[in-house]
């Protein structure tokens, strides 16, 4: 979604670098397989000469890391460190995608970019490590975008698709009482686009206005499809993200969906 949205813009040339080729070609997007071979990443950077590199957090990182922390390793923060070193040498800006999981949640909680992170999950610790690594790209050449769980990609793993099917991950079930700021793929893509255009620096929150528990989010999706809803736990904590900086500095605004998170937040 992000690569496609940027490719639609006439002033953007987009190269998608991944460990494996995309399942289907993306219109307007060139792609290359970036291997772990020493120097391979630098060669890709020198060949394409990008002005900005965006490193996206792995999909379903939370569920995978919590299920098998030993197998999760530190691939994401390691990639951020490698990219930061290369970007420092080439003068390229580096933007890293992170999430609300860098916070541990608080009753009726909503976090600003200035709040101190305190991750309580494996994925959250990896995201925070990547946030710290991105600064190695050089002064004023880095940015971090934190989102909530992203939905609307129309894949079997998409939170909305799973919600309609009544399928929740083990991570979602275990953290079922924590409300999170679910974020549409389009509003996340718009946020990244505006940040890249503005050459903005620092931390930005790009997230939905409403924080919902996984089951509350599932019920929003199921009601829209005319399906029976699931029994909801009482929310105890929330990791809502305040988006004032993105609104004022980037001119970004969320799409809006569901119900306001205070109505679903902890009492």
Residue pairs with C-beta under 8 A, 6 or more apart in sequence:
1 152
1 153
1 185
1 186
1 188
1 189
2 54
2 56
2 188
2 189
2 192
2 193
3 14
3 16
3 26
3 29
4 26
4 27
4 28
4 29
4 189
5 186
5 189
5 190
5 192
5 193
6 12
6 14
6 189
6 192
6 193
6 196
7 14
7 26
7 27
7 28
7 29
8 28
9 193
13 30
14 28
14 29
14 30
15 29
15 30
15 31
15 32
15 44
15 48
15 50
16 22
16 26
16 29
16 30
16 31
16 32
17 31
17 32
17 33
17 34
17 41
17 44
18 31
18 33
18 34
19 33
19 34
19 35
19 36
20 33
21 31
21 33
22 31
25 31
32 44
32 48
34 40
34 41
34 44
41 82
41 83
41 86
42 86
42 89
45 53
45 86
45 87
45 90
45 92
46 90
49 90
50 92
51 92
51 93
52 92
52 93
52 94
52 95
52 196
52 199
53 83
53 87
53 92
53 93
53 94
53 95
54 95
54 96
54 97
54 192
54 196
55 79
55 80
55 83
55 94
55 95
55 96
55 97
55 130
55 134
56 97
57 76
57 97
57 98
57 99
57 127
57 130
58 64
58 75
58 76
59 157
60 157
60 169
61 72
61 76
61 123
61 126
61 127
62 99
62 101
62 121
62 123
62 124
62 169
62 171
63 169
63 170
63 171
63 172
64 71
64 72
64 123
65 72
65 121
65 122
65 123
65 126
66 121
66 122
66 123
66 170
66 171
66 174
67 170
67 171
69 122
72 122
72 123
72 126
74 126
74 129
76 126
76 127
76 129
76 130
77 126
77 129
77 130
77 132
77 133
79 130
80 94
80 96
80 129
80 130
80 133
80 134
81 133
81 136
83 94
83 134
83 137
84 94
84 133
84 134
84 135
84 136
84 137
84 142
85 136
86 92
87 93
87 94
87 137
87 138
87 141
88 136
88 137
88 138
88 141
91 138
91 141
92 137
92 141
93 137
93 141
93 142
93 143
93 199
94 134
94 137
94 141
94 142
94 143
95 134
95 142
95 143
95 144
95 145
95 192
95 195
95 196
96 130
96 131
96 133
96 134
96 142
96 143
96 144
96 145
97 144
97 145
97 147
97 192
98 127
98 128
98 130
98 131
98 144
98 145
98 146
98 147
99 123
99 124
99 127
99 146
99 147
99 148
99 149
100 111
100 146
100 147
100 148
100 180
100 181
100 207
100 239
100 240
100 241
101 119
101 121
101 123
101 124
101 127
101 239
102 117
102 118
102 119
102 124
102 127
102 128
102 131
102 146
103 109
103 111
103 115
103 117
103 118
103 119
103 124
103 239
104 118
104 119
104 120
104 124
104 237
104 239
105 120
105 178
105 236
105 237
105 238
105 239
106 237
106 238
107 236
107 237
107 238
107 265
107 266
107 267
108 238
108 262
108 265
108 266
109 237
109 238
109 239
109 240
109 265
110 211
110 238
110 240
110 241
110 242
110 261
111 205
111 239
111 240
111 241
111 242
112 205
112 242
112 244
112 245
113 146
113 202
113 203
113 204
113 205
113 242
113 245
117 124
117 128
117 131
119 125
119 127
119 128
121 171
121 175
131 144
131 203
134 142
134 143
134 144
135 142
136 142
140 201
141 201
142 201
143 195
143 200
143 201
143 202
143 203
143 204
144 202
144 203
144 204
145 188
145 191
145 192
145 195
145 204
145 205
145 206
146 203
146 204
146 205
146 206
146 207
146 241
147 181
147 183
147 188
147 191
147 205
147 206
147 207
147 241
148 180
148 181
148 182
148 183
148 207
148 208
148 211
148 239
148 241
149 159
149 180
149 182
149 183
149 217
150 159
150 182
150 183
150 184
150 185
150 188
151 158
151 159
151 160
151 182
151 183
151 184
151 185
151 217
152 158
152 160
152 184
152 185
152 186
153 185
154 161
155 161
156 162
159 182
159 214
159 217
160 221
162 168
162 169
162 218
163 217
163 218
163 219
163 220
163 221
163 222
164 221
164 222
164 225
164 227
166 218
166 222
166 230
168 176
168 214
168 215
168 218
172 214
172 215
173 214
175 214
176 213
176 214
176 215
176 233
177 213
177 233
177 234
177 235
177 236
177 237
178 213
178 235
178 236
178 237
178 238
178 239
179 211
179 212
179 213
179 216
179 235
179 237
179 238
179 239
179 240
179 261
179 264
179 265
179 266
180 211
180 212
180 213
180 214
180 238
180 239
180 240
181 207
181 208
181 209
181 210
181 211
181 239
181 240
181 241
181 261
182 208
182 210
182 211
182 212
182 217
182 257
182 258
183 206
183 207
183 208
183 254
184 208
184 254
184 255
184 257
186 255
187 206
187 208
187 252
187 254
187 255
188 206
190 252
191 204
191 206
191 246
191 250
191 252
192 206
194 246
194 250
194 251
194 252
195 204
195 206
195 246
195 250
198 249
198 250
200 249
200 250
203 245
204 245
204 246
204 249
204 250
205 241
205 242
205 243
205 245
205 246
206 243
206 246
206 252
207 240
207 241
207 243
207 254
208 254
208 255
208 256
208 257
208 258
209 243
209 254
209 256
209 260
209 261
210 256
210 257
210 258
210 259
210 260
210 261
210 264
211 238
211 239
211 240
211 261
211 264
211 265
212 220
212 258
212 259
212 261
212 264
213 232
213 233
213 235
213 264
215 230
215 231
215 232
215 233
216 232
216 235
216 258
216 259
216 264
217 258
218 229
218 230
219 229
219 230
219 232
220 257
220 258
220 259
222 228
222 229
222 230
223 229
234 266
234 267
235 264
235 265
235 266
236 266
237 266
238 261
238 265
238 266
240 261
240 265
243 252
243 254
246 252
247 253
